[in-house]
């Protein structure tokens, strides 16, 4: 093996070895009698989001497959969080990094990419990211990391401290240690693939629900079986939802899907802040809305048990967007009806 590649792999593995696992905490919802909801807080990774796990796996996958050398520029199509994490690892091993992202990406994420030494290449909308990334990588002799293709295969879903193994290990001492449901949103589809495969591999009596925002084709594709669907719109819930069915999206490991209105995602995000005293990202609102729907289903069926979902990143990245009432009013619309629903049924 090339000495530089071996050193780069050691650096990335050492970073993982230094990092403690992320916390799993129980949501205080006493009205949900018999059903416990847990949030796995992925915002505590060094780069502040769930995508830290993905970026680490993608770099190791590319290095071990001979795709990255000492002078290889890395290009990625990303709406922000994956690019932040990949910029972190690119700086760690000393290679250039360029993120291809929509102009609408939160400025705080752009600043973080640049903080880690990355550069940005803007496109008008999410549907343009892939082709622009392919062209850019070819023009500079770089490697297109392509998270939307490789996310589902870069992670060892059988174990090796993946997120699924972590969840089930952390749940071992809880009243209902085997969750009735895991709830996850899809960006690449890589995390949902890992969760669904691990559930089946271990033989757990757990169902996987994937939640999907507006302007994404994942839900419709799952319901119809059509992987050719395309949309000319970008998801308004940053980090999740896609205008085409990505290769990493694996419907065969999913038990249920729920289409979540964007206003419900934002309302739940703001409602969660009132419960835990912390700001989270909008995809965490999407996840929790789906978890609450699953909880209602369990209560109606007279079932006790636990539900686990993910807090994907911190709301500090979205102060100028999803936490700005004027921006929300213009880009998302009214969400008060969803807030009222949450307060009536869960608070």
Secondary structure as GFF3:
##gff-version 3
##sequence-region A 1 347
A	DSSP	alpha_helix	3	18	.	.	.	ID=ss1
A	DSSP	beta_strand	24	26	.	.	.	ID=ss2
A	DSSP	beta_strand	35	41	.	.	.	ID=ss3
A	DSSP	three_ten_helix	42	44	.	.	.	ID=ss4
A	DSSP	alpha_helix	51	64	.	.	.	ID=ss5
A	DSSP	beta_strand	74	77	.	.	.	ID=ss6
A	DSSP	alpha_helix	81	93	.	.	.	ID=ss7
A	DSSP	beta_strand	97	102	.	.	.	ID=ss8
A	DSSP	alpha_helix	107	115	.	.	.	ID=ss9
A	DSSP	beta_strand	119	123	.	.	.	ID=ss10
A	DSSP	three_ten_helix	126	128	.	.	.	ID=ss11
A	DSSP	alpha_helix	129	140	.	.	.	ID=ss12
A	DSSP	beta_strand	143	144	.	.	.	ID=ss13
A	DSSP	alpha_helix	147	154	.	.	.	ID=ss14
A	DSSP	alpha_helix	163	170	.	.	.	ID=ss15
A	DSSP	beta_strand	181	185	.	.	.	ID=ss16
A	DSSP	alpha_helix	190	202	.	.	.	ID=ss17
A	DSSP	beta_strand	207	212	.	.	.	ID=ss18
A	DSSP	alpha_helix	218	224	.	.	.	ID=ss19
A	DSSP	three_ten_helix	251	253	.	.	.	ID=ss20
A	DSSP	beta_strand	256	259	.	.	.	ID=ss21
A	DSSP	alpha_helix	262	276	.	.	.	ID=ss22
A	DSSP	alpha_helix	282	300	.	.	.	ID=ss23
A	DSSP	beta_strand	305	311	.	.	.	ID=ss24
A	DSSP	three_ten_helix	315	318	.	.	.	ID=ss25
A	DSSP	alpha_helix	325	331	.	.	.	ID=ss26
A	DSSP	alpha_helix	336	346	.	.	.	ID=ss27
###
